[in-house]
Amino acid sequence: MYVFYKIHYFYINFLRQNRRTFFYICHKHNIPSIMQSIEYNKTYQFTIEEFGFSGLSKETMVSILSDGRVFSHFIEQWLTTVFPLVHVPGCKAYDHTHAENPELKYDQKTFTRGGCRFCPSNMIGQGRSFNSEIFLEKSKKLTYIVVSNLEFPQIRVKFVQGEELATLYPKGEIPLKDFGKFFA
């Protein structure tokens, strides 16, 4: 198990630093990759098995990570270990770019007990107003990565083109009642 962990650790770190080279080597030598390819409108399901913080119980960690505001900081990083994505640090207009095509921009949104809001954060909150023109313009430039933490540590991940998602939910919000339909 220790050897597997060391190989896996090396593999992930090498991949983060040398994605294009890694994909070329795997393809050339028929080495299977643990990376998932990105398929739009497909629901991926994962179980996060290893998570913790020194001294905190699993139950406490599940409770903390059930909060979408906390969860998103961790899941944005985690997504880069499973999909060919590069995390963009800081609060930018998007969270990731594609490892092989930096022009493709992705914004991660969390589906929680309150549903999923994917309109720009400057349109969410007291005293802020929703501007459909700005919302649609931004949506056209992005792919949304909607991640559900409702059943954490089991999670669901779905990549949806921004324009398509904005057409389905023109107010920038997927209601909780649509959870089953959205991730079907």
N, C-alpha and C positions, 0 to 999 in steps of 0.2 A: 504494500500500500504506500509506503514511504517513497519508493522509487517512482511509482505512478504519480504521486503528488509532485515530486521534484520535476518530472518530465512535463506534467501539466502546467506547473508554475512557469517553467522555462518557455514552454509553448505559448502561453498567454502573453508573457512579457515580450517575447520576440515578436509575436503578432502585433501587439500594440505599437511597437517601434518600427516594424518593417512589413507592413501589410502587403504592399504590392509584391515585394520579393517573395514573401511567404506564399501568397496565392500562386505565383508563378512556379515556385518549387513544388508545391503540392500538385498542381496541375501536370507539370512535366513528368513527375515521378509517380503519378497515380496514388498519391497519399491522401487518404480521406481527411477532410477538414472538419473540426467540431463547429466551425462557424456555420450559422444558418444563412441561407440566401434570403434576401428580402422579397417577399411576395405580397403584393397589395391585396387587401381585403381577406387575408387568411388569418385565422385566429391561431396563434401559437400558445401552447400551455406549458408552463414550467413550474417546478417546485423549488423554491429557494431553500436549500437544505442547511447551509452553513451561514449563520448570522448571529451576532451577539455583541455585547459590550461588557467588558470586565465587571463581574459582580452582579450583573442584571440577569434575572431569570428569562427563560424563553418566553413565558407568558407576558412578562413586562415588555420585552422586545417586540412581540407581536402587537401588543397594544400601541406602542410608540410608532411602529411602522404601518399601522392602520391609518394613521393620519397622513393624508396625501401631501401635505407641506413638507413633512420630514421624509417620507418615502421617496419623493421625487429626486432628492439630492443623491440618494443611494442608487436608485434605479437608472438614473441617467448614466452613471458610471458603469453599472452592471451591463447595460445594453451593449456597450462596446466590447464586452467579452464574448458575446453571443452572436452579434450581427456585425457586418462590415461597416461600422460607424466610427467616427472620430468625435469625441466630446469637445464642445466649445465652452471653455470656462467662462464664468461670469454671467450676468443677466443680459444676454443679447436677444436679438429678435428670433433666435432659433437656438436649439440645444446641441445639434449634431450636424455633421456633414457626412457624406458617403466617403468611405475610405478610398475608393477608386475614382470618384468624381466629386471633388469638393464643391462643385456648383449645385449639387443636390442638397437641399437644406431640410432638416427634420426638426420638429418641435414635439417634445414629449409632454403628454397630458395624462393625468391620473384620473381614473374612473373610481370614485369613492361612493360612500353612502349618499352623498349629495348629487350624484350623477357626474357628469364630466363637462367642465367649461373649457372651451377651446378658443374663445375669443381673446384678443390681446388683454393682458393684465391691466392695462391702463383704462379698460372699459368695465372692469369688475370692481365693485365696492361702492360704498356709500358716497354720494355726490358725484359719481362718475356716470357718464352716459354712453350708451351703445351707439356706434356709428356704423351702419351697415356697409357703406361704401368703403371705408377704411378696412373693415373686417374682411370683406370679399377680396379686396386688393391684396391684403396680407395672405389670405388663405390660398390664393392662386400660386403663390411663390413657395409654398411649403407642402411637405408631407407630414401628417400628424402620426405620432406613435402613441396610440392610446393604450395605457397599461392599467389593468384592473388590479387593485389590491384588496378587493372586497373579501376574498377568501384566503388572505395571506396566511401561510407562506406559499400557497398556490397562487400563481398569477397568470393573467392572460395578456397577450400582447397582440396588437393589430395595427398594421400600417395602412393608412388611408390617405389618398390624395386630398389636399386641402380643399380644392374646388368642389370635389365630390361630397366631402363631409359638410361643407358650407351649404351645398344644395339640399342635402338631407335634413340639416339642422340649421336653418338660416339665422337663428338668434345666437348661434355659437354655443349651444348647450345641449348635451344629450341627457335626457331625464333618466333617473334610476329605473323607471318602469320599462325602458328600452334596453336594459342590460342584456337580457336573453336574446333579443332580436339582433342587437349590435354585434355580440360576440358569437352568434350562431355559426 
